[in-house]
């Protein structure tokens, strides 16, 4: 490490001709696999592709995102030696299919001022290996039943695509599993602030499709409490299962019973 004009100048191990050519060609991709590297290098299965990549990683030119997946570290990364990839783009590499969801989607859509420290990612199958921290960011993978994985749209960051739940699905997901959005109170605030941007008919459709009566009950109660939309239309299309569900299942079951929505109102809605 050298000093230049009082600034630290990061030096890396020098590259061979093949390594430099490889980085120049693979660097146009946000991430790459061992198979991508093998094809680009013209390697056969028996060739030392893994050793080649391990050497580049030791030299500080690439970083492993997950098993068998890598990203190039650009010169602009400075001391952090971290690939310049947005966390949503990295999330797309951690599981497939993947959709930015819950609190992360709520923030991206501008429906909460809270910035979660964890990136929440939904998928449609069980995940054995949870990534935890990747490139300095914590990721939480939520495994959903295939029937609950819907309402996903495509968006872009830095001209790179990623998948994310749409506004209405983000609301319904938050009512289905409030613990992943910071509680029902966050959804109440989102409904109040973003109602004009929401498609009410789509909300009703999703409330049925999610297959959780408690989510429909919470939506109806919040709409009625906040004076939003046509609550009677919602009541006609959803099935309210018998028994009292908690308005916020993460909180103790103490509060008042609301018989119209079969809810135990165990939190005060503040918007």
Beta strands, then each sheet from edge to edge (+ up, - down):
strand 1: 2-4
strand 2: 7-9
strand 3: 32-33
strand 4: 62-66
strand 5: 69-72
strand 6: 99-100
strand 7: 118-123
strand 8: 132-134
strand 9: 137-143
strand 10: 152-157
strand 11: 160-165
strand 12: 245-246
strand 13: 256-258
strand 14: 263-265
sheet 1: 1+ 2-
sheet 2: 3+ 5- 4+
sheet 3: 6+ 7- 9- 8+
sheet 4: 10+ 11-
sheet 5: 12+ 14+ 13-
end
